[in-house]
Amino acid sequence: MAGNTIGSIFQLTTFGESHGTAIGGIIDGCPAGLEVNLEFIQTELDRRKPGQSSITTQRKEEDKVEFLSGIFEGKTTGTPIGFQIKNQDQKSKDYSHIQDKFRPSHADYVYEEKYGNRDYRGGGRSSARETACRVVAGAIAQLILKHHGVEIYSYVQQVGNITLLKEASKIDFSQTFENDVRCPDLEMAEKMSDLILQIKKEGDTIGGAIQTLVRNCPIGLGEPVFDKLHADLAKAMLSINAVKGFEYGSGFCAAEMRGSQHNDEFVKTEDGIRTKTNYSGGIQGGISNGEEIYFRTAFKPVATIMKSQASVNKHGEETEVAGKGRHDACVVPRAVPIVTAMTALVLVDHLLRSSVSQLTNKKVAN
């Protein structure tokens, strides 16, 4: 199986299955001398882990990360950073009923066709449990970004048909993790939570969307043509389980606009050259321009539902499948730290690709 590594210079390779002994990863290309804040890394993991509230799966995993290499006396050594997270609360028997059946909208069928076999316990390698490894690496990437003043804010903007339309400038991001939904507006968070619980009682699932903002990003990140910054961000987000859509800046709304409306005019300010508007989403020509980067990531409803659905088994015979065990009714609350992590991984990789001379004397928009 190929495709287990992301990044050009700052690289992450992950390993492990949902119901195996452990999951983990190797981070290569991390600069030496970075002070590793283990408490911060664990906090990010805790925000993703299962069993943290009534609206998430009740699988109980401590998700304690154990670093095996690349860190000495609290700092990175510049060598590969190896880590693992042990699985502790597997209930593989919950999946015995789908050993020979293909669950609708899961990876079961394509894995069977491509590889000739599959780990049916929780989806094996296709399980979202793998994303815990991304959160570890993304937390280390965030520590690097903090040295450059780069800030990333991700939050649940939408659950079903309930959407927070408040402008980013009016949002108190400190409220994001003060509720189980991860929405920085407490009134909207309560409505979203009620909807998720209602859907859960019905044995169904629901989708949603996460909004991300990046502030104080240096000018010059991104490579023209195939490695545009927004293209790498899109790939990173679309690599997350259950993601069905990505749009940055004006996104699909641009299709309805005229050039005279959409163009971001340049102006000279005390902080340097800025733009009056930011339909570009902080990226022009695939390169960051110093303005705020913002994008939206859409998640489908979780494929495992507690209702009977028509399907076939690996012999091509008609059958029925109903979910068992512990699953999220809505994945977006736990996906917030995953989206942040993937954003950080892309930004740090591009930061390391850029030479010091390219970033020197570039003013950062505040």
LOVO-861938 format. One record per residue (C-alpha): residue in three letters; x negated, y negated, z; residue number from 1. Coordinates in steps of 0.02 Angstrom, whole numbers, plus 50000, padded with zeros to 5 digits. Layout:
<nodes>
+------+-------+-------+-------+------+
: resn :  east : north :    up : resi :
+------+-------+-------+-------+------+
:  ala :     X :     Y :     Z :  NUM :
...
+------+-------+-------+-------+------+
</nodes>
This chain:
<nodes>
+------+-------+-------+-------+------+
: resn :  east : north :    up : resi :
+------+-------+-------+-------+------+
:  met : 50000 : 50000 : 50000 :    1 :
:  ala : 49927 : 49834 : 49945 :    2 :
:  gly : 49978 : 49658 : 49994 :    3 :
:  asn : 49941 : 49660 : 50181 :    4 :
:  thr : 49828 : 49506 : 50178 :    5 :
:  ile : 49868 : 49322 : 50163 :    6 :
:  gly : 49749 : 49176 : 50140 :    7 :
:  ser : 49595 : 49132 : 50039 :    8 :
:  ile : 49470 : 49078 : 50174 :    9 :
:  phe : 49570 : 49091 : 50334 :   10 :
:  gln : 49637 : 49266 : 50306 :   11 :
:  leu : 49756 : 49375 : 50404 :   12 :
:  thr : 49774 : 49562 : 50375 :   13 :
:  thr : 49909 : 49650 : 50477 :   14 :
:  phe : 49938 : 49834 : 50514 :   15 :
:  gly : 50060 : 49947 : 50606 :   16 :
:  glu : 50240 : 50003 : 50602 :   17 :
:  ser : 50393 : 49961 : 50705 :   18 :
:  his : 50394 : 50128 : 50798 :   19 :
:  gly : 50209 : 50169 : 50791 :   20 :
:  thr : 50085 : 50157 : 50935 :   21 :
:  ala : 50045 : 49974 : 50903 :   22 :
:  ile : 50046 : 49833 : 50778 :   23 :
:  gly : 49901 : 49714 : 50754 :   24 :
:  gly : 49791 : 49615 : 50640 :   25 :
:  ile : 49620 : 49552 : 50589 :   26 :
:  ile : 49588 : 49366 : 50566 :   27 :
:  asp : 49439 : 49327 : 50456 :   28 :
:  gly : 49367 : 49156 : 50418 :   29 :
:  cys : 49408 : 49073 : 50583 :   30 :
:  pro : 49275 : 48941 : 50624 :   31 :
:  ala : 49161 : 48975 : 50773 :   32 :
:  gly : 49175 : 48875 : 50934 :   33 :
:  leu : 49364 : 48857 : 50938 :   34 :
:  glu : 49427 : 48860 : 51117 :   35 :
:  val : 49562 : 48994 : 51122 :   36 :
:  asn : 49713 : 48949 : 51229 :   37 :
:  leu : 49781 : 49121 : 51272 :   38 :
:  glu : 49930 : 49048 : 51365 :   39 :
:  phe : 49984 : 48951 : 51211 :   40 :
:  ile : 49969 : 49106 : 51101 :   41 :
:  gln : 50073 : 49209 : 51223 :   42 :
:  thr : 50205 : 49072 : 51233 :   43 :
:  glu : 50226 : 49078 : 51044 :   44 :
:  leu : 50243 : 49267 : 51052 :   45 :
:  asp : 50371 : 49254 : 51191 :   46 :
:  arg : 50477 : 49140 : 51082 :   47 :
:  arg : 50483 : 49276 : 50948 :   48 :
:  lys : 50497 : 49432 : 51055 :   49 :
:  pro : 50658 : 49534 : 51065 :   50 :
:  gly : 50772 : 49547 : 51216 :   51 :
:  gln : 50757 : 49365 : 51268 :   52 :
:  ser : 50942 : 49320 : 51266 :   53 :
:  ser : 51118 : 49384 : 51235 :   54 :
:  ile : 51113 : 49330 : 51052 :   55 :
:  thr : 50958 : 49432 : 51007 :   56 :
:  thr : 50919 : 49617 : 50995 :   57 :
:  gln : 50904 : 49698 : 51166 :   58 :
:  arg : 50747 : 49796 : 51123 :   59 :
:  lys : 50628 : 49760 : 51269 :   60 :
:  glu : 50449 : 49726 : 51215 :   61 :
:  glu : 50325 : 49628 : 51320 :   62 :
:  asp : 50228 : 49585 : 51163 :   63 :
:  lys : 50067 : 49557 : 51259 :   64 :
:  val : 49925 : 49526 : 51138 :   65 :
:  glu : 49758 : 49609 : 51169 :   66 :
:  phe : 49607 : 49535 : 51081 :   67 :
:  leu : 49476 : 49664 : 51031 :   68 :
:  ser : 49341 : 49558 : 50948 :   69 :
:  gly : 49291 : 49385 : 50886 :   70 :
:  ile : 49315 : 49294 : 51052 :   71 :
:  phe : 49181 : 49275 : 51185 :   72 :
:  glu : 49193 : 49173 : 51344 :   73 :
:  gly : 49354 : 49093 : 51283 :   74 :
:  lys : 49289 : 49035 : 51114 :   75 :
:  thr : 49287 : 49107 : 50939 :   76 :
:  thr : 49121 : 49175 : 50880 :   77 :
:  gly : 49153 : 49157 : 50693 :   78 :
:  thr : 49165 : 49346 : 50672 :   79 :
:  pro : 49328 : 49438 : 50630 :   80 :
:  ile : 49457 : 49423 : 50767 :   81 :
:  gly : 49541 : 49590 : 50798 :   82 :
:  phe : 49698 : 49606 : 50904 :   83 :
:  gln : 49839 : 49726 : 50942 :   84 :
:  ile : 50012 : 49724 : 51020 :   85 :
:  lys : 50070 : 49891 : 51087 :   86 :
:  asn : 50246 : 49954 : 51055 :   87 :
:  gln : 50331 : 50006 : 51216 :   88 :
:  asp : 50520 : 50018 : 51191 :   89 :
:  gln : 50544 : 50121 : 51034 :   90 :
:  lys : 50705 : 50220 : 51022 :   91 :
:  ser : 50672 : 50317 : 50864 :   92 :
:  lys : 50824 : 50428 : 50890 :   93 :
:  asp : 50933 : 50277 : 50848 :   94 :
:  tyr : 50874 : 50300 : 50667 :   95 :
:  ser : 50888 : 50488 : 50647 :   96 :
:  his : 51058 : 50468 : 50563 :   97 :
:  ile : 50981 : 50374 : 50416 :   98 :
:  gln : 50832 : 50490 : 50390 :   99 :
:  asp : 50899 : 50541 : 50220 :  100 :
:  lys : 51015 : 50393 : 50187 :  101 :
:  phe : 50982 : 50224 : 50108 :  102 :
:  arg : 51046 : 50076 : 50208 :  103 :
:  pro : 51124 : 49938 : 50100 :  104 :
:  ser : 51008 : 49787 : 50072 :  105 :
:  his : 50863 : 49870 : 50164 :  106 :
:  ala : 50695 : 49926 : 50094 :  107 :
:  asp : 50739 : 50111 : 50115 :  108 :
:  tyr : 50776 : 50151 : 49933 :  109 :
:  val : 50633 : 50054 : 49853 :  110 :
:  tyr : 50506 : 50123 : 49979 :  111 :
:  glu : 50565 : 50300 : 49939 :  112 :
:  glu : 50553 : 50269 : 49752 :  113 :
:  lys : 50385 : 50178 : 49758 :  114 :
:  tyr : 50289 : 50282 : 49885 :  115 :
:  gly : 50380 : 50448 : 49885 :  116 :
:  asn : 50411 : 50441 : 50072 :  117 :
:  arg : 50454 : 50315 : 50206 :  118 :
:  asp : 50453 : 50289 : 50393 :  119 :
:  tyr : 50639 : 50277 : 50428 :  120 :
:  arg : 50613 : 50231 : 50612 :  121 :
:  gly : 50662 : 50048 : 50616 :  122 :
:  gly : 50606 : 50025 : 50438 :  123 :
:  gly : 50424 : 50064 : 50475 :  124 :
:  arg : 50311 : 49939 : 50389 :  125 :
:  ser : 50460 : 49841 : 50319 :  126 :
:  ser : 50520 : 49799 : 50495 :  127 :
:  ala : 50518 : 49619 : 50553 :  128 :
:  arg : 50418 : 49679 : 50702 :  129 :
:  glu : 50264 : 49653 : 50592 :  130 :
:  thr : 50293 : 49465 : 50606 :  131 :
:  ala : 50228 : 49465 : 50785 :  132 :
:  cys : 50055 : 49482 : 50710 :  133 :
:  arg : 50085 : 49327 : 50605 :  134 :
:  val : 50133 : 49230 : 50761 :  135 :
:  val : 49967 : 49274 : 50845 :  136 :
:  ala : 49865 : 49217 : 50695 :  137 :
:  gly : 49977 : 49066 : 50669 :  138 :
:  ala : 49951 : 49012 : 50850 :  139 :
:  ile : 49763 : 49014 : 50824 :  140 :
:  ala : 49788 : 48914 : 50664 :  141 :
:  gln : 49891 : 48788 : 50762 :  142 :
:  leu : 49746 : 48767 : 50884 :  143 :
:  ile : 49636 : 48719 : 50736 :  144 :
:  leu : 49767 : 48598 : 50669 :  145 :
:  lys : 49782 : 48512 : 50838 :  146 :
:  his : 49600 : 48459 : 50822 :  147 :
:  his : 49651 : 48367 : 50662 :  148 :
:  gly : 49808 : 48291 : 50740 :  149 :
:  val : 49926 : 48394 : 50632 :  150 :
:  glu : 50095 : 48431 : 50712 :  151 :
:  ile : 50222 : 48561 : 50655 :  152 :
:  tyr : 50404 : 48557 : 50708 :  153 :
:  ser : 50524 : 48697 : 50660 :  154 :
:  tyr : 50703 : 48716 : 50721 :  155 :
:  val : 50867 : 48801 : 50679 :  156 :
:  gln : 50963 : 48680 : 50570 :  157 :
:  gln : 51104 : 48794 : 50516 :  158 :
:  val : 51198 : 48950 : 50571 :  159 :
:  gly : 51335 : 49004 : 50453 :  160 :
:  asn : 51436 : 48850 : 50408 :  161 :
:  ile : 51376 : 48750 : 50560 :  162 :
:  thr : 51239 : 48628 : 50509 :  163 :
:  leu : 51142 : 48495 : 50604 :  164 :
:  leu : 51136 : 48344 : 50488 :  165 :
:  lys : 51046 : 48226 : 50607 :  166 :
:  glu : 50895 : 48135 : 50534 :  167 :
:  ala : 50726 : 48196 : 50593 :  168 :
:  ser : 50684 : 48025 : 50664 :  169 :
:  lys : 50832 : 48042 : 50784 :  170 :
:  ile : 50792 : 48219 : 50842 :  171 :
:  asp : 50712 : 48255 : 51010 :  172 :
:  phe : 50604 : 48405 : 50966 :  173 :
:  ser : 50567 : 48438 : 51150 :  174 :
:  gln : 50745 : 48508 : 51160 :  175 :
:  thr : 50715 : 48643 : 51029 :  176 :
:  phe : 50665 : 48781 : 51151 :  177 :
:  glu : 50783 : 48725 : 51289 :  178 :
:  asn : 50919 : 48839 : 51221 :  179 :
:  asp : 50931 : 49014 : 51149 :  180 :
:  val : 50975 : 48957 : 50973 :  181 :
:  arg : 50819 : 48847 : 50953 :  182 :
:  cys : 50920 : 48697 : 50894 :  183 :
:  pro : 50862 : 48527 : 50962 :  184 :
:  asp : 51041 : 48463 : 50975 :  185 :
:  leu : 51120 : 48545 : 51128 :  186 :
:  glu : 51300 : 48516 : 51071 :  187 :
:  met : 51268 : 48596 : 50902 :  188 :
:  ala : 51167 : 48735 : 50985 :  189 :
:  glu : 51318 : 48783 : 51089 :  190 :
:  lys : 51429 : 48792 : 50936 :  191 :
:  met : 51300 : 48898 : 50845 :  192 :
:  ser : 51283 : 49014 : 50995 :  193 :
:  asp : 51472 : 49037 : 51006 :  194 :
:  leu : 51478 : 49083 : 50822 :  195 :
:  ile : 51337 : 49210 : 50838 :  196 :
:  leu : 51420 : 49293 : 50988 :  197 :
:  gln : 51585 : 49300 : 50895 :  198 :
:  ile : 51504 : 49380 : 50743 :  199 :
:  lys : 51413 : 49503 : 50857 :  200 :
:  lys : 51576 : 49558 : 50938 :  201 :
:  glu : 51645 : 49593 : 50765 :  202 :
:  gly : 51498 : 49708 : 50729 :  203 :
:  asp : 51437 : 49593 : 50592 :  204 :
:  thr : 51291 : 49474 : 50561 :  205 :
:  ile : 51268 : 49297 : 50497 :  206 :
:  gly : 51132 : 49197 : 50410 :  207 :
:  gly : 51061 : 49024 : 50437 :  208 :
:  ala : 50921 : 48904 : 50396 :  209 :
:  ile : 50766 : 48832 : 50480 :  210 :
:  gln : 50702 : 48656 : 50448 :  211 :
:  thr : 50516 : 48622 : 50462 :  212 :
:  leu : 50423 : 48456 : 50472 :  213 :
:  val : 50235 : 48430 : 50466 :  214 :
:  arg : 50168 : 48265 : 50530 :  215 :
:  asn : 49994 : 48187 : 50515 :  216 :
:  cys : 49940 : 48305 : 50377 :  217 :
:  pro : 49779 : 48242 : 50294 :  218 :
:  ile : 49786 : 48183 : 50115 :  219 :
:  gly : 49711 : 48307 : 49993 :  220 :
:  leu : 49769 : 48480 : 50047 :  221 :
:  gly : 49817 : 48592 : 49903 :  222 :
:  glu : 49740 : 48645 : 49738 :  223 :
:  pro : 49817 : 48598 : 49570 :  224 :
:  val : 49896 : 48725 : 49453 :  225 :
:  phe : 49919 : 48897 : 49537 :  226 :
:  asp : 49872 : 48855 : 49718 :  227 :
:  lys : 49983 : 48704 : 49745 :  228 :
:  leu : 50017 : 48673 : 49929 :  229 :
:  his : 50205 : 48689 : 49910 :  230 :
:  ala : 50184 : 48848 : 49807 :  231 :
:  asp : 50082 : 48929 : 49946 :  232 :
:  leu : 50208 : 48871 : 50076 :  233 :
:  ala : 50347 : 48946 : 49972 :  234 :
:  lys : 50256 : 49113 : 49957 :  235 :
:  ala : 50222 : 49114 : 50144 :  236 :
:  met : 50404 : 49082 : 50188 :  237 :
:  leu : 50472 : 49204 : 50060 :  238 :
:  ser : 50358 : 49339 : 50131 :  239 :
:  ile : 50455 : 49332 : 50295 :  240 :
:  asn : 50589 : 49466 : 50316 :  241 :
:  ala : 50766 : 49410 : 50271 :  242 :
:  val : 50713 : 49246 : 50187 :  243 :
:  lys : 50815 : 49212 : 50030 :  244 :
:  gly : 50777 : 49031 : 49991 :  245 :
:  phe : 50648 : 48892 : 50005 :  246 :
:  glu : 50660 : 48709 : 49958 :  247 :
:  tyr : 50544 : 48564 : 49998 :  248 :
:  gly : 50571 : 48379 : 49984 :  249 :
:  ser : 50729 : 48337 : 49889 :  250 :
:  gly : 50745 : 48519 : 49839 :  251 :
:  phe : 50896 : 48566 : 49735 :  252 :
:  cys : 50973 : 48395 : 49763 :  253 :
:  ala : 50843 : 48328 : 49639 :  254 :
:  ala : 50939 : 48414 : 49500 :  255 :
:  glu : 51079 : 48286 : 49522 :  256 :
:  met : 50968 : 48131 : 49529 :  257 :
:  arg : 50892 : 48012 : 49402 :  258 :
:  gly : 50707 : 47973 : 49396 :  259 :
:  ser : 50742 : 47794 : 49447 :  260 :
:  gln : 50823 : 47861 : 49606 :  261 :
:  his : 50701 : 48000 : 49642 :  262 :
:  asn : 50531 : 47919 : 49613 :  263 :
:  asp : 50437 : 47876 : 49774 :  264 :
:  glu : 50370 : 47700 : 49746 :  265 :
:  phe : 50199 : 47659 : 49820 :  266 :
:  val : 50173 : 47514 : 49938 :  267 :
:  lys : 50020 : 47441 : 50025 :  268 :
:  thr : 50032 : 47439 : 50215 :  269 :
:  glu : 49917 : 47414 : 50363 :  270 :
:  asp : 49898 : 47603 : 50369 :  271 :
:  gly : 49847 : 47612 : 50186 :  272 :
:  ile : 49948 : 47666 : 50036 :  273 :
:  arg : 50119 : 47736 : 50081 :  274 :
:  thr : 50280 : 47777 : 49988 :  275 :
:  lys : 50447 : 47688 : 50016 :  276 :
:  thr : 50542 : 47852 : 50007 :  277 :
:  asn : 50487 : 48033 : 50025 :  278 :
:  tyr : 50585 : 48138 : 49901 :  279 :
:  ser : 50419 : 48221 : 49861 :  280 :
:  gly : 50418 : 48299 : 50033 :  281 :
:  gly : 50240 : 48243 : 50068 :  282 :
:  ile : 50168 : 48338 : 49919 :  283 :
:  gln : 50133 : 48269 : 49745 :  284 :
:  gly : 50048 : 48366 : 49607 :  285 :
:  gly : 50032 : 48510 : 49730 :  286 :
:  ile : 49925 : 48402 : 49847 :  287 :
:  ser : 49974 : 48325 : 50014 :  288 :
:  asn : 49991 : 48136 : 50004 :  289 :
:  gly : 49989 : 48094 : 50190 :  290 :
:  glu : 50177 : 48076 : 50208 :  291 :
:  glu : 50283 : 48193 : 50312 :  292 :
:  ile : 50297 : 48367 : 50236 :  293 :
:  tyr : 50469 : 48442 : 50256 :  294 :
:  phe : 50552 : 48599 : 50192 :  295 :
:  arg : 50698 : 48714 : 50226 :  296 :
:  thr : 50696 : 48904 : 50237 :  297 :
:  ala : 50858 : 49003 : 50215 :  298 :
:  phe : 50886 : 49172 : 50298 :  299 :
:  lys : 51016 : 49300 : 50243 :  300 :
:  pro : 51127 : 49392 : 50368 :  301 :
:  val : 51035 : 49538 : 50449 :  302 :
:  ala : 51064 : 49692 : 50340 :  303 :
:  thr : 51102 : 49811 : 50484 :  304 :
:  ile : 51283 : 49792 : 50537 :  305 :
:  met : 51388 : 49896 : 50656 :  306 :
:  lys : 51519 : 49931 : 50523 :  307 :
:  ser : 51530 : 50080 : 50407 :  308 :
:  gln : 51467 : 50048 : 50230 :  309 :
:  ala : 51465 : 50153 : 50073 :  310 :
:  ser : 51295 : 50216 : 50014 :  311 :
:  val : 51204 : 50367 : 49946 :  312 :
:  asn : 51072 : 50485 : 50015 :  313 :
:  lys : 50906 : 50530 : 49935 :  314 :
:  his : 50992 : 50671 : 49841 :  315 :
:  gly : 51108 : 50546 : 49757 :  316 :
:  glu : 51259 : 50604 : 49854 :  317 :
:  glu : 51390 : 50480 : 49914 :  318 :
:  thr : 51389 : 50448 : 50101 :  319 :
:  glu : 51425 : 50316 : 50232 :  320 :
:  val : 51306 : 50218 : 50343 :  321 :
:  ala : 51340 : 50123 : 50503 :  322 :
:  gly : 51210 : 50036 : 50608 :  323 :
:  lys : 51160 : 50103 : 50779 :  324 :
:  gly : 51042 : 50041 : 50912 :  325 :
:  arg : 50985 : 49863 : 50948 :  326 :
:  his : 50986 : 49728 : 50815 :  327 :
:  asp : 51000 : 49540 : 50797 :  328 :
:  ala : 51168 : 49469 : 50745 :  329 :
:  cys : 51074 : 49317 : 50680 :  330 :
:  val : 50887 : 49318 : 50650 :  331 :
:  val : 50853 : 49130 : 50637 :  332 :
:  pro : 50827 : 49090 : 50823 :  333 :
:  arg : 50683 : 49215 : 50836 :  334 :
:  ala : 50617 : 49164 : 50665 :  335 :
:  val : 50574 : 48986 : 50717 :  336 :
:  pro : 50399 : 49030 : 50784 :  337 :
:  ile : 50371 : 49141 : 50632 :  338 :
:  val : 50405 : 48998 : 50512 :  339 :
:  thr : 50291 : 48884 : 50614 :  340 :
:  ala : 50155 : 49017 : 50612 :  341 :
:  met : 50161 : 49041 : 50425 :  342 :
:  thr : 50157 : 48853 : 50399 :  343 :
:  ala : 50002 : 48840 : 50507 :  344 :
:  leu : 49915 : 48983 : 50416 :  345 :
:  val : 49940 : 48898 : 50247 :  346 :
:  leu : 49886 : 48726 : 50308 :  347 :
:  val : 49728 : 48790 : 50393 :  348 :
:  asp : 49680 : 48893 : 50242 :  349 :
:  his : 49694 : 48739 : 50131 :  350 :
:  leu : 49606 : 48633 : 50261 :  351 :
:  leu : 49457 : 48751 : 50256 :  352 :
:  arg : 49461 : 48754 : 50066 :  353 :
:  ser : 49440 : 48566 : 50060 :  354 :
:  ser : 49263 : 48502 : 50082 :  355 :
:  val : 49221 : 48378 : 50219 :  356 :
:  ser : 49186 : 48246 : 50088 :  357 :
:  gln : 49361 : 48264 : 50017 :  358 :
:  leu : 49441 : 48233 : 50187 :  359 :
:  thr : 49322 : 48097 : 50246 :  360 :
:  asn : 49392 : 47919 : 50243 :  361 :
:  lys : 49566 : 47981 : 50198 :  362 :
:  lys : 49693 : 47888 : 50302 :  363 :
:  val : 49830 : 47990 : 50381 :  364 :
:  ala : 50007 : 47920 : 50379 :  365 :
:  asn : 50083 : 47908 : 50553 :  366 :
+------+-------+-------+-------+------+
</nodes>
